[in-house]
Amino acid sequence: MCQEYADDILEYLRQMEMEVKRRPLADYIEKVQRDVSVNMRSVLVDWLVEVAEEYKLLPDALYLTVSYIDRYLSLNVISRQRLQLLGVSSMLIASKYEEISPPHTEDFCYITDNTYTKQDVVKMEADVLKTLKFEMGSPTVKTFVRRFARLAQEDYKTPNLQLEFLSYYLAELSLLEYSCVKFLPSLVAASVTFLSRFMIKPESHPWNLPLEQLSGYKASDLKECVEILHDLQSSRRCGNLVAIREKYNQHKFKCVSGLSSPSVIPATFFEDV
């Protein structure tokens, strides 16, 4: 939409996503946490997707919420009883950052069946803000997917909404998966674009030179992340968590969560173009 500045903006975002202060530890559950497991994180994110739907929050608020959770847990030990509190407090902050009319603190207490008081949420909110040193604005997977999805459709005769919604669906699935935390948001977004194009046209090579130049990634760079996303899409990972699958099974999203994918991605597609 701002073509004259688009490349500069993308370069700025790429530099920002690599700043250490905006990155979670890739192995914080093993290194930092004692009472929180990988599965607990996935269940929390799945539930937060439902909360975001309930309060009609922007997708950007959901992505920032998960980013705050991962960054906070990289620096603070927390008990499993307080994990949900961290989730709603992070979503409250993200809502204030992204929304014109964010939900009230009481709304987030209510959604937990009043497990936590307003004072609990406000105290945790302050703790998250201090831990993250008020660095609340960070590029997320959604930031880059928007840009990549536009270019990914340029070799289609008409805009392909199915491809766009599929990209958003796969991007949200990546939030569930702890092993995606180690990847930069731009790499996850590029992998999402790769897999979306493969699912729509399985016979065609999903990567091309314009996408490589825009994203900064070769097909070979994406292999590990694409295979994780493929497992998520095929329910081989987090198959018991259904909030995102149900969300994207609506007609307004062209029911993209119901699309199937070939069980194997040809190895030749990961050879550099």
Summary of the structure (lengths in Angstrom):
residues: 273
radius of gyration: 18.4
end to end distance: 28.0
largest distance: 55.7
contacts: 851
relative contact order: 0.11
helix: 65%
strand: 0%
